[in-house]
Structure formats: structure tokens, C-alpha cells
Amino acid sequence: MKQFISVEDVPDIQHLVNKALAYKINPYLHSTLGNKKRMGLLFLNPSMRTRLSTQVAAQQLGMEVVVFNVGQDGWALEFEEGAIMQGHTVEHIKDAAPILGKYFNVIGVRTFPGLHNKEEDYAEFYLQQIIHYAGVPIISLESATLHPLQSLTDIITIQEHFKEKRKPKIVLTWAPHIKALPQCVANSFAQWITQWNQADFVITHPEGYELAENFTKGAIITHNQTEALQDADFVYVKNWSAYREYGKVLGNHSNWMLTMDKLQHTNNAKIMHCLPVRRNIEISDEVLDSQRSLVTEQAANRVWAAQAVLSEILTASSHE
Ligand code: CP
């Protein structure tokens, strides 16, 4: 694997899942693979889980890690081609990224969408420029439209918790939120689950919250949350802002919060969320504090997902 930006970079999802689970059993299985290699983690937006789990994963492979919070620690970056830089930005990405490529063997990058310009966000304007100018393998730590490390973690967690011989029913349900959030976790989850092709997959959301079709091909989509939740084995809860009316919050849908009574017709469903979660807005305390909730385990699995991805990238680069 030469980079990890989306599921399209992954030749075999199941191989990556199995590798992650092997690291979970033995974290130091390949403890010298990254010796004398350095990873830079660039954050243009905040993070707790992604930042810490990727650091731990890289260290378990023997790498050194440097974290750089672009907005706080460094100069404000300019990304516009041909910009006349008389505003607040101090350094152009085409000057900064090649230097980062000299310091680091692998770079992890987190960017978020502006949620104002759909074309710019869905072209992954910021991430693509870093890929273009850095000249070393890039791992997405969440981008404007996708969160592949999260989705890999989610599949690992589902596989660990489903032991029956049939396919699990997985439901991605929209949840309310107080802010307009990106579509990236939902896009990515839909993309990975459909390509993994080992589940019956239903997406439910209020009218107007349709995701981009290229990510949801193969999923059943319904506006009826009750119907969607029937017989579910896993319920993945996430808010996202509208894609069509781009970045908008379309009214009050507080009745979409996941509560215990909504789970009564599921197949004793396990509850997932990428975190951070707004308690009693997205999911009730009762659900989050119950045995059904996988959210802590899911977040803990971020280490193994990051370690599997990094391991594949280090192995591929050592063969060049
Ligand atoms: N789920 C997730 O990406 O969490 P952080 O924003 O804390 O990294």
C-alpha cells in the first residue's frame, strides 16, 4: 500500500482486518519494522483518538513520531495556487510540504471540510496538495470527505463481535447534533461496509440528509428509523450535515436520538459511534452506559487499525 486515503488504496480489506487483529494479540509483533523511520502527524484540526492511537501504533512498530498542530505550532498555511500572500497566511503549502517530506518517512494528515464549498471539499483540496508536494506516503487521519482509519476500526470491531454464520445486519442511523458536522465518517463507513460486502447494510436518516451516491451504492436507504432498526445486529450512530443543501442543518430532528426503547426490536444490537459523542443529543446516557455500547472498545481498536495500515506502508516502501 503506497498511501491510505480511502478504501480504494486497500487491495484486501480482510487482510488488513486480520493484520490489525494479529497486532491486538501481539502489539510488538513487528517492533523493529519502523526502526530509524520517522512519522510526522499534521493536524489542521483537533483530535484525541486519532492522534494518540496513531502515535502508539507507530511507536509499537519502532518509529519515532512528531506531532505538529499546524494552526497552533506553525505558520498559517496558504493553499491557493497563485495567491498574493498579503493576508494572514505566511507560508505556501508548496514550500512547506516538500520540507516535511524531507523530515519524515511517512506523514499523517488531518484536515476538515469548510462545509461551504462542496466542490472544493469533495476534491479534497487541502489533502491533495499535501500529497502532491510532500513526496512521501500519506495516511489520512480524517479528511474533508472520508475517515478511513475510523472505518477500518469499525469493521475490526464488528468482526470481533459477530460470530454467527450469517451476515450481520448493520444500520447506520443519522443522529441530531447542535452543529453542522462533515459527512466524512458516514461516507467512509458506507464505502467500507459496502466494499467489505459481508453485511446487510441499511442507512436511515431524515429527508434531506442523503449522502453522495458514490459512497452508498449497495446500501438500502430509508427515512423510517423504526423500520431500519428492526433486527439490527449493530447500530452505528452518527450525525452529518446535508450533502445536497451542502453543510446545512435542516431543522430540528431531536426525535432521531438513539434511545433504549428504539432498540427493543433489534437483535440485541450493539451500539457504535466514532466519538466524540454529544450525550443525550445523539445517544442517550442509558444506551451509552449500557452493555450494548461498544464505543470504548471501538476507540481502543483505533491503535490496531493504525498499526496495520502503517505496517503495510512501511513494508511497501522498504521494497522500493
Ligand atoms: N473518532 C475520531 O476520529 O476521534 P478524534 O477526533 O478524537 O481523533
Boltz pocket constraint, residues with backbone or C-beta under 6 A from the ligand:
constraints:
  - pocket:
      binder: B
      contacts: [[A, 46], [A, 47], [A, 48], [A, 49], [A, 50], [A, 51], [A, 141], [A, 142], [A, 150], [A, 274], [A, 275], [A, 276]]
      max_distance: 6.0
